[in-house]
Amino acid sequence: MNNLAEYGSLKPSLSLMVSLSNHGPPTAEHATSRKLHLDPASKNRMIAVPIQIGFYCMCGRFALLGTPEEIESLMGTMGVDAFPARYNIAPTQPVLMIVSGETPPPGSNRPDRRALLVRWGFIPGWVKDTANYPLMINARSETATDKASFKTAMRHRRALIPASGFYEWRRDGKNKSQAFWIRPKHGGVIAFAGLYEPWANAEGSEMDTGAILTTSANETLRPIHDRMPVVIEPKDFSRWLDCKTQEPRHVADLLKPAQADFFEAIPVSDRVNKVANMGPDILERVAEGMAEVKKPVRQKPPEPDDQMKLF
């Protein structure tokens, strides 16, 4: 796979930042037709794609803070290149996925899983014109098997997405929202259920694209949002990735909310709203209702005393 280190400070395209920056959480209100000029990553088949930005409101940002060694150990793979912690992963950026690989020969200790870098934003292989196709960063697990966009990937291209947590916004009013950093209570890296799909443009250039599967929120997260990512437990990794013998109906039981005590939700500031903010400060806890980061007020210089007024 391509070295993820070069994406440690990756920013989404300008047009995406126009849509997301300073507008709070991504919502359907931000849907508009623009051209996305993706950062070049020819080794990983990233290409420029004109596409309609139309966000599902759920799980529009997440983070991956684990080391390559931690990820390899959890996911049972090798070859995850060194990369810095990524605190604010946004749509159209490259994301790490773990997928099923070739079966190793007898006696080999080589893992049968491989790391893949994909563009976050699923494009079905049959799409010809992406200009009018929405940016699908999530797939509803309840309907993915039946939807034309996802049903082939559900059968043949299931994936694991390493993550340290995700962000969600609670609407507290018409124009006000509170951001939350939602992470596993035990810490560490977990795995979201994902789908991936190769896509080629008219010129024949290819890239891999992907989406996160979601389900109904558990009772802990329901006050914040009604959806959450599907979390695959380590004991179920092999079954989820096995697209040769495990049809979608065989893994349907995995597409469920995490236990109520699995995640904790930490209120954070609105720094996370801006995709250009990618440092650890966006994880800092704030008091609920104090989400807005106040800009420092410029102090007026003191009035000169009477003697200075003479001049």
GIWO-V257768 format. One record per backbone hydrogen bond with DSSP energy under -1.0 kcal/mol. CO is the residue of the C=O (numbers start at 0). NH is the residue of the N-H. E is the energy in kcal/mol with one decimal. If there is no record, write none. Layout:
BEGIN
<<CO/NH/E> <CO/NH/E>>
END
This chain:
BEGIN
<<3/6/-1.9> <4/7/-1.8> <6/9/-1.7> <12/16/-2.2> <13/17/-2.2> <14/18/-1.3> <15/19/-2.1> <16/20/-2.9> <19/22/-1.7> <26/29/-1.9> <27/30/-1.7> <31/52/-2.3> <33/50/-1.1> <35/48/-1.2> <40/43/-1.8> <40/45/-1.7> <41/44/-1.4> <48/35/-1.2> <50/33/-1.1> <52/31/-1.7> <60/166/-2.0> <61/88/-2.9> <62/163/-3.3> <63/85/-2.6> <66/70/-2.3> <67/71/-2.8> <68/72/-2.3> <69/73/-2.3> <70/74/-2.9> <71/75/-1.5> <71/76/-1.3> <85/63/-2.5> <88/61/-1.3> <89/92/-1.8> <92/119/-2.3> <94/117/-2.6> <96/115/-3.1> <97/159/-2.3> <98/113/-2.7> <104/107/-2.1> <111/100/-3.7> <113/98/-2.6> <115/96/-3.1> <117/94/-3.1> <118/209/-2.0> <119/91/-2.9> <123/126/-1.8> <129/132/-1.7> <132/51/-1.7> <135/121/-3.1> <136/211/-2.5> <138/213/-2.4> <139/142/-1.1> <139/143/-1.4> <142/145/-1.2> <142/146/-1.7> <146/150/-2.6> <149/153/-2.6> <150/154/-1.2> <151/155/-2.2> <152/156/-2.6> <156/195/-1.8> <158/193/-2.7> <159/97/-2.9> <160/191/-2.6> <162/189/-3.2> <164/62/-2.2> <165/181/-3.4> <167/179/-2.5> <169/177/-2.5> <175/171/-1.6> <175/172/-1.2> <177/169/-2.8> <178/267/-2.3> <179/167/-2.0> <180/265/-2.6> <181/165/-2.4> <182/263/-2.6> <183/186/-1.6> <189/162/-2.2> <190/231/-2.6> <191/160/-2.5> <192/212/-2.8> <193/158/-2.8> <194/210/-2.0> <196/208/-2.5> <198/206/-2.1> <200/203/-1.9> <204/200/-2.2> <206/198/-2.9> <207/118/-2.8> <208/196/-2.7> <209/120/-2.2> <210/194/-2.0> <211/138/-2.3> <212/229/-2.7> <213/140/-2.6> <214/227/-2.2> <217/221/-1.8> <220/223/-1.8> <220/224/-2.4> <225/216/-1.9> <227/214/-2.9> <229/192/-2.4> <232/235/-2.2> <233/236/-1.4> <235/239/-2.5> <236/240/-2.4> <237/241/-1.3> <240/242/-1.7> <241/245/-1.3> <246/249/-1.6> <250/253/-1.7> <251/254/-1.2> <253/255/-1.9> <258/261/-2.1> <261/184/-2.8> <263/182/-2.1> <265/180/-3.2> <266/285/-2.2> <268/271/-1.0> <269/272/-1.1> <270/273/-1.3> <273/276/-2.0> <278/281/-1.5> <279/282/-1.9> <280/283/-1.4> <286/289/-2.2> <290/269/-2.4> <304/308/-1.7> <307/310/-1.4>>
END
